[in-house]
Amino acid sequence: MSDKCVTVVEIGSSKLSCIVAQRGVNGIFNIKASASVEYAGFFEGEFVEKSLLEEALRDLFSQVRTIYKKDINKIFVGVPAEFSKVYFVKDQISFKFKRAVKESDLQKLSSQASERIEIEDMEILSVSPICYSLDDDRKTNAPIKVKASKLSADFSVVLAQSSFIQTFNKIWTKMGIQQVHYLSEPLCEALMVLDKEERERTCIVIDVGARSTSVAFVKGDGLTSLTSFSMGSSYITSDLAEACEISYNDAKNLKKQIVLSLRGGENDFYELVSLGGRINKIPLNYANEVVSYRLELIAKTVNECIRLFANEYVPYYPVYLCGAGVAKIKGGKDFFAKCIGRNINYGVPPIPALDKPENASMMGLVEFALKEND
């Protein structure tokens, strides 16, 4: 077990989360401290109440420091899909004679690829190999020690909006954070829930959060496509509140009761108990229809995102679902799968006690941060 701890911050669409963790035995993480705070979030790549972001982050770190009881000077911050873009780059190097490929060759290729990317108002987060090719166009994911006279590679380059990084850097400086490393949240999530063998072919990872949904195509060690849109489970809550004429908090409680696989009769209801003890009966079928309608809209937009990358929806691409947006609705995954016309598996981190879709992004960030910190 390593005694090195990392501090990771996740910028969610409705809450900010922070975890201090170290690597334990048997593939587990030892969580030293964790906290989360709700905030106004972001919409279409813009923070809703940007002026209150610093206050929310100070509150978050105050909670973490109270538990951890140590100074935090270095942090890893996940950049959400809505503030990111993916570019595809090809590059190659040639050798004077045929020889075994070395680790330094891969690093040189990666460096060359990153130098070719100059996008205004964007900063590079990662340069990841999708696949390597040798002299005879043989493709491989493990070229080290293989003899070749030239080596080429397809790279996925993930970039973040400079404005996102600048906004947070100003806040971290004010808070006394000395070192900040930014990570691609969708990339870390994908590498966490998909093992290397699965990533030898293209996979699709869908993350439905509170106010944002992302669709990532994954191959090798990188993303080949990334799209996102501002819609998620909080829209379902708002729909229930409006349609059933109840408060937003009551709608949250109602959503927890929803079972989409149920089909009731005229006398079947969901029951909400108010603070005063009054029971509010909501027709079961009506509430289910409200939830189903919004899930259909999310699924329709997901399919549009997929078609942006693949003209034909390739039937053998495995699909994995992460995030709490659909996963926490009873019967949500099966209904969502029906809407997009595909079988869906949950994307979960292979970590005991944390193997839930809603933990995929944070655990992916923690795993990547621990590797970077080794």
Summary of the structure (lengths in Angstrom):
residues: 374
radius of gyration: 22.5
end to end distance: 12.0
largest distance: 82.5
contacts: 1247
relative contact order: 0.14
helix: 37%
strand: 34%
